[in-house]
Each structure stands twice: as structure tokens, then as C-alpha cells.
Amino acid sequence: MKAKPGKPSGSATNSGISRLKNLTLRQLRLFEAVASHLSYSRGAEQMSVTQPAVSMQLQQMEADLGLQLLVKQGKKITLSQAGEEMLRHARRILNQVQIAEEAVAAFHMTEGSKGGLLHLGVVPTAHYFAPKLLMAFAKEWPGLKFKLTVDRRDAILSMLQEHQLDVAIAGYPPSEADVEAETFAQHPHCIVAAADHPLAKKRRIYWDALKDEPFIFREPKSATRQFFEHLVQAQALQVKVSMELSGNETIKQAVMAGMGISFLSAHTFQIELEAGRLAVLHLDDMPKMLDWCFLHRRDSLLAGVNGAFKDFVLAHGARFARCRM
């Protein structure tokens, strides 16, 4: 009997299953490491094996699948279309394996033997408090091993959705992001100036006083800049953009040098504020608040170290995210 058009035949389906059944978790882990770095040597280093061993395992994997996953172009490696699809599935499979391992480990866990790997992603402004948060959690989870990745919000969300991160800390995500977000603290933003700026001595400042001040803006795609542009629009205020700079550290140096004033997360200037090198301008209805959120994928059930870290952040994260203003 012929198979109906548009539907795979029983033999085709069985063939696909037979090709996959020979794959091992080790091959998937090796493939994920090499495909993520697009490098056999870096993948081998990550997995603590030799490069020839990686090449042999992945050649066997491609032979079993009957597909080319990695394409060599001189010294460069790229992913074929099949390789890109396989990478997505490999990350999902390995993530589910990790969740299962942590769930099983939880049944054997006793006080003092807690362990596990936590891969946390944070946006740049969260890295000012994230290490202290992780170290405090480590005291309650003595066997903890962790990796901290710092990147822009869009990159963190992408890595989270691609199973390259376990959990993340960032502002509230856009509605199209397929992640769960739970607020645990407020994120204050202020307008700052050099400590000797004339406005720094005033106890109350109206927005109109800023119309002739040179402003130092973050780069166009920065979430901080987008927040500030929305803020001045709500105030019907036209501001003078003196320059655009990338990164909070560069902007702080420019402000302290007297090149202008800027709108920054309060997390970024705590040291300079305490040292008396920066001043917060006391405008009406300031500081402005955003939310700090704990993020994880909607398709993942947090267990083991990830679940425990979520509970810790929701219970204690606000204390570590507190700022002086």
C-alpha cells in the first residue's frame, strides 16, 4: 500500500527513529559545545577531551544521522541548516536532562551535601550586585558551582530561550519573550552630575532647569536611553544631546569630568557617590523606578539548585539590590 501524499510513510518514520536511537548524551554534549563555539578546539577544551576525540565522535554522529551538521570552510566552521535545527533540539534535551538530574539529586540530598551548577545571566547594571547575591546563596548551598554571564537584555533573553542559560536577572521582558518574569526588587534611575555642578547644591530642581544642560546619552539601543527618552517625552522637555557614549563606566568618567549630565541606574554610581565625585540631582518625582525580575523559560520546571536559587532571590534579592540615592 502506498503512503498517502504529504505524510511520511511508516518506513520513513521508523528510519528517523533508528537514526536517532544510536545518539548518546555525550555526543549531544560534544556537538553542543563545538556548535556553540564554532570551533573543535574550544569545544574540546570545554568538554576536557582531545580534539581528535571530538572529531571522531561528531563524525560518527553525522554518519548515524545521515546528515552533515558541521561544514568546514578552510579554518572556519559553520552550521548547516540541519546542524542549526539539531543544535536547538540538543540544547532542549540537555536542559531537560539537567533538570532530571537535579530532581533526582534532590531526593538524595542531605544538609551539607547540596550541589549543582547554576548558570546565571544578568544585564550589565545587575552585575553590580549579582556576585554578592550568588555568594550569599552559596552559603546556603555549599556545593554550588556557578557561571555568571553579563550581556545586554536582548542577548540574555536570546541565550535563555536557546537553553544557553538556566535563569536570568533583568528588567521586565517584552511581551513577545517566551519567559516567565517575577519581580523581586525595584531598580532606581537618577540624573547625575559632577559633584561641583551648580545644580548639585540645590535641594529641589524643576525639569525646566535641565533644558539648557548638555546631556550625555547612552547608545541608541540601550534600555536606559529608551527609558529616559520616554521620560523626557512625558515631561514635554527638549534636551540637548552633547554626546553618545557606550557603557556606564565611560559615561561616569565623562560626567565627573564636567562634560555634561546623564541619566543612569543607581547601581552604577554607588562608589562614586560615596567618594563625593558624583551627585544625584534632586528633581521632582525622582528617582524613577523599573522592576528587577527573575527570569526563566516557560517550558522549564525549575528544580534543584535552580529552583532553590529562585526562592532565594524572591525572598532576599531586594536586600542585595538596594541602592543609596
Salt bridges, closest charged atoms under 4 A:
GLU32 OE2 - ARG91 NE 3.35
GLU85 OE1 - ARG88 NH2 2.48
GLU85 OE2 - HIS89 NE2 2.88
GLU101 OE2 - ARG29 NH2 3.67
GLU162 OE1 - ARG91 NH1 3.68
ASP178 OD1 - ARG298 NH1 3.16
GLU180 OE2 - ARG298 NE 3.50
GLU182 OE2 - LYS310 NZ 2.58
GLU213 OE1 - HIS197 NE2 2.99
GLU219 OE2 - ARG152 NH1 3.65
GLU219 OE1 - ARG218 NE 3.03
GLU229 OE2 - ARG225 NE 2.88
GLU244 OE2 - ARG225 NH1 2.74
GLU249 OE2 - LYS252 NZ 3.12
GLU272 OE2 - LYS252 NZ 3.12
ASP284 OD1 - ARG204 NE 3.02
ASP285 OD2 - LYS288 NZ 2.36
ASP299 OD2 - HIS163 NE2 3.86
ASP299 OD1 - ARG297 NE 3.71
